[in-house]
Amino acid sequence: MSSNPYAAPKARVEDDRRAAAAAPIWNPSAAASWSLPFSPIFGAYLHMPNWRALGDEQKAATARTSSARITRASAGASRY
């Protein structure tokens, strides 16, 4: 018996996942924290590229819509 039954299996792996670069995204907690000194508009705007980098265009559109709505609400509130 020349082989070790407890040895790790040896397999050829064609697609090495470690070679792929991770998507550059903002930490969601950091994006939320940046919205405190600046505005919720800034936080919503920072979440938009996160969703794009993760490949979820629907949530990116939701973040863009939220940013636009908050901007309009802030502009409307500043009139009075």
C-alpha positions in Angstrom: 0.0 0.0 0.0 2.0 2.9 -1.3 -0.7 5.7 -1.3 -1.8 7.6 1.7 -5.6 7.2 2.3 -5.6 10.4 4.3 -3.9 12.6 1.7 -5.8 15.5 0.1 -7.2 14.7 -3.3 -5.2 16.0 -6.3 -7.3 17.4 -9.1 -6.7 19.6 -12.0 -8.7 22.7 -11.7 -9.0 24.7 -14.9 -10.7 27.8 -13.5 -8.8 29.2 -10.6 -11.2 31.4 -8.7 -8.4 33.1 -6.7 -7.1 34.7 -9.9 -10.2 36.8 -10.4 -10.1 40.3 -8.9 -12.8 41.2 -6.5 -15.2 44.0 -7.4 -14.3 47.3 -5.8 -17.2 48.2 -3.6 -17.9 50.5 -0.7 -18.4 48.9 2.7 -22.2 49.4 3.3 -21.6 50.5 6.9 -19.1 53.1 5.7 -21.5 54.4 3.0 -24.2 54.7 5.6 -21.8 56.5 8.0 -20.7 58.9 5.3 -24.4 59.9 4.8 -24.5 61.3 8.4 -22.1 64.2 7.9 -23.1 64.8 4.3 -26.6 63.7 3.6 -28.7 60.6 2.8 -28.4 61.6 -0.8 -24.6 60.8 -0.6 -25.2 57.5 1.1 -27.8 56.4 -1.6 -25.4 57.5 -4.3 -22.6 55.4 -2.8 -24.8 52.3 -2.8 -25.5 52.6 -6.5 -22.1 51.6 -7.8 -22.0 48.8 -5.2 -25.0 47.2 -6.8 -23.6 47.7 -10.2 -20.3 46.0 -9.3 -22.2 43.1 -7.8 -24.2 42.8 -11.1 -27.6 43.8 -9.7 -28.9 46.5 -12.0 -32.4 46.5 -10.5 -31.1 47.4 -7.0 -28.7 50.0 -8.6 -31.7 51.6 -10.3 -33.5 51.6 -6.9 -30.6 53.3 -5.3 -30.5 55.9 -8.1 -34.3 56.5 -7.7 -33.9 56.8 -3.9 -31.1 59.4 -4.4 -33.3 61.4 -6.8 -36.3 61.3 -4.5 -34.3 62.4 -1.5 -32.8 65.2 -3.6 -36.2 66.4 -4.6 -37.6 66.1 -1.1 -34.7 68.1 0.3 -35.1 70.8 -2.4 -38.8 70.9 -1.7 -38.3 71.2 2.1 -35.7 73.9 1.7 -38.3 76.2 0.0 -40.3 76.6 3.1 
